[in-house]
Amino acid sequence: MKILLIITIIAGGLMADTQYNELSKEEEHVIVRKGTERPWSGDLLNNKKTGTYICARCNAPLYSSADKFDSHCGWPSYDDEIKGAVNRQTDADGRRTEILCANCGGHLGHVFLGEGFTAKNTRHCVNSLSMNFIEDGQPLPPILGDKSSDAAANTGVAIFAGGCFWGVEYLLEKQPGVIDVVSGYTGGHKDNPTYREVCGHSTGHVEAVKVTFDPQKATYESLARFFFEIHDPTQVDRQGPDIGEQYRSVVFYENEAQKQVAQKLIDKLKEKGYKIATKLQPATTFWVAEDYHQDYYDKKGTQPYCHAYTRRF
Ligand SMILES: [Zn+2]
């Protein structure tokens, strides 16, 4: 899906340009290609004015000057974000935590915990190039491609765990109405789990996928049914050759309606004689997995080894 999206953006270059602010080469290097500006080089590093730091690409407010502090690290530093403005994911290096604009997904920098700079013990280390500054008293520009209004109202989210996420992602991505599927970890007790930690059973997480879909073209029920038919929901703490609690079958429901749909499907399968092992759990933080796990089979050009469609309903 990601490959397709990139092609769409290249093919529809005009559309992409008009949706977001045009970026300079340097901004694009940081925001789109996750680069890092040279330390001490940013315009906003020593800015002491009061106001709001907004995303350079989509104008979404990210940080308040009230949370800015001097960390002497060479990049603007904040010990808190504007609520809901910043997403976190494990960096491609598998070690650090990358921070991204929650609205447009633009790269901001990294967040570090436990350094003791301020009482909040948190340092958002942000590239100046990823942001613009709007001084108090000046109007904030409109947010471009605002996900909190139009788009969010028009998309649904479903989170499923059914064994190795490579295969679950691959098959769900090909379903009508599915906009995107991301592989990740959820249901455990540690922030920013890595693949190695999850496989080492030390974090309690399960391999899972987060599906974003268009409710005009797919329903939560249709996707949940499909989920029960592309993995074996009777296997306990395993899926085919993959053995371990990280491969357990779980539906992570976002709300009561999703829970009821999933329960109804489980009841139907039980009526048909299946001994269902699938658990229902409320959705918690979904940690996006390392880059090399995303679109795994599409990148490799091979087919899933332990997931295939089997009619069960
Ligand atoms: Zn943005």
Residues whose N, C-alpha, C, O or C-beta is under 5 A from the ligand:
A	BS01	ZN	C55 R57 C58 A60 C101 N103 C104 G105 G106
